[in-house]
Amino acid sequence: MAENHQDDQQDNPKQPRDMKGLLNFCLEATAAEDAPSSASTVSQMEPERRAFLEAALNDMVSTDPVVQEVVYIVDEVLMDILGSLDYANDFYKLGGKTLVEEMLRSSIAIIRIKGCDLIAETVQNNPFSQAAVLDSSLVTKLTELLDDNSQEEKVRVKALYAISCLIRDNQKTPDYFDVKQLSILIRLLDCRTQTNKLRTKACFLLSSLASSSDQVKEALVINGLVQKFISILKEDHDSSHEYVASALRAIVSEHEEAKRIYRDPQYSLQSLLDSRIESLSGDESHQDEVSIYRDLRDICFTV
């Protein structure tokens, strides 16, 4: 974070002081990139192009040509500006939540994706922006995107990424994730796709949530996370199983009720683990996964 943020603003009148200023700043930055020389200013931009960019910034849901310009502005201008903690915080103070919410509600997938990207960029390791988003309807909208099977996988993966950035190193996480939201995250484990990205990233997020507090871990266990992990491991082996097993290890290694469920004879887990270890041990690419299975066996079945 810049130490002399206010002084810099006074010295450089072009720096944005409010949302309108931020939009104008974006226009100037884009104009400068298109200009033939560094002396060019936004006043030299063709009126048609300026009007086009203003429409793109003020109405994030529009026709395809505008969408292309919006994506460019988000990626090449806003991401750079909002990477500063100062401007990330100003973004939410000056109404950025409304802009992002409109993006998440867009009928166009790439705009929803860019909305998730903006959240992720502004909240990473930033307690103020994390709190601003957690105290808004944006968390609800992100979880709605996750729970909507009609959404493209890329949209749901990006929504999951934004949530991960929200909870990372955030001690207030348990105050904002209720049983319904945790259940949605658990249901993501049912999503099998060719890439398995959604299931894999859900495992990372659930492990992070479980480690955030005993309260969250207890809620996850009560809501059937252990049983869900077990049922997935019993499916035909795929690329997600290493991450499922790793998340299961994180839960059962430090929770007695999770261990009790895990050891229940009805699941026949010991034989499953032995079989998986035997079938994968000869494949060098699966050695990390085999190590996790051995840990799981030792944690709960070694006397």
Secondary structure as UniProt FT lines:
FT   TURN            3..4
FT   HELIX           5..11
FT   TURN            13..14
FT   HELIX           19..34
FT   TURN            38..39
FT   HELIX           42..44
FT   HELIX           47..58
FT   HELIX           64..73
FT   HELIX           74..78
FT   HELIX           79..82
FT   HELIX           85..93
FT   TURN            94..95
FT   HELIX           96..104
FT   HELIX           109..123
FT   TURN            124..125
FT   HELIX           127..134
FT   HELIX           138..146
FT   TURN            149..150
FT   HELIX           153..167
FT   TURN            168..169
FT   TURN            171..172
FT   HELIX           173..175
FT   HELIX           179..187
FT   HELIX           188..190
FT   HELIX           197..212
FT   HELIX           214..222
FT   TURN            223..224
FT   HELIX           225..233
FT   TURN            239..240
FT   HELIX           241..252
FT   TURN            253..254
FT   HELIX           256..263
FT   HELIX           265..267
FT   HELIX           269..280
FT   TURN            281..282
FT   HELIX           284..286
FT   HELIX           287..301
//
